[in-house]
């Protein structure tokens, strides 16, 4: 392949991917607006028209800023690659630092910082305007800055050494470097998953043991009934950042924890909390977490192998507007353009995720009353302002969970 051919291929795929994303968002907005003034029949009597309209307006507001971000991201990607800016940054750093590992680390840092700065206005607008307007945001500016500082520190402390190790392996392990990088990536991810509950998460939130009482007894009985063990039941102070509610499992083996947002416990009855937990237990019973980790591992191996075939091809670099190759530049370019080529495949991963959600719902319906899970879902849809009328095609690409009407219909038939 020639550089010109690869440039043309990249432009065509980028144009198609961007157009598809914008078209899907426009469809989604029109579909929501068209159904804004009527609560779906399945939810009549359970969700007020005012709440339905609020959810529609919330979704539309997020779509507007999302469209702007799609356009900006596309322009930035073009400017950095075919526009030659990435090559200019790389050349300046080579003249200053040479072509060693430090240059590669600083190159990643510069591009990452540039992306952060460009995306910062949209992020702030989403949090402090949209989320505040609809009553969800609880973040203060001091807490926002603290989160930002902690996130940056973790990126440097974890991401810096990991990136350095990856660049070293790419240099010294010959043609099969991608296999060693994959093993390092896999080991690091598993280590982070193991450390997250007790080391990383407490840096951002406070976790307190669930108080003794009827709810704890009900949950412990459910765990015993399902044959599930956990190192503890915890309540997270999610309300200090957002009014959204959730519950999740974290960790592996003896380190597994069950975490409830305090906002979730405030909104749901004990029976409904039990049903939500049973749904999460369904994910573990069907080994969804393990399956997703395995799928991610397989895909990452394929992608690293593909990068191994591209990194020695001059047309790959020249076709993306970069004159000088190298391991750091090759890894950076690949990570930037891969999502463009993968977006049309999004329905495949979304379909797998939705299948897992149905399986977890079915498991919950066997362990608790299906009506309790339905009641919990209705409250969560209402309180989180989740739209009840998504565009089917948009949902096919973007939604990891089935549409509300389909999910509840299955539960009613369970």
Secondary structure, DSSP 8 states (H G I E B T S, - for coil): --HHHHHHHHHHHHHHHHHHHHHHHHHHHHHHHHTTTS--GGGTTTS-HHHHHHHHHHHHHHHHHHHHHHHHHHHHHHHHTTTSHHHHHHHHHHHHH-SSHHHHHHHHHHHHHHHHHHHHHHHHHIIIIIHHHTT-B---HHHHHHHHHHHHHHIIIIIIHHHHHHHHHHHHSGGGHHHHHHHHHHHHHHHHHHHIIIIIGGGTS-EEE--SSHHHHHHHHHHHHHT---SEEEEE-GGGTBS---EEEES-GGG-EEEEEHHHHHHS-HHHHHHHHHHHHHHHHTTHHHHHHHHHHHHHHHHHHHHHHHTT-HHHHHTTT-S---HHHHHHHHHHHHHHHHGGGHHHHHHHHHHHHHHHHHHHHHHS-HHHHHHHHHHHHHHTT--SS--HHHHHHH-SS--HHHHHHHHHT-
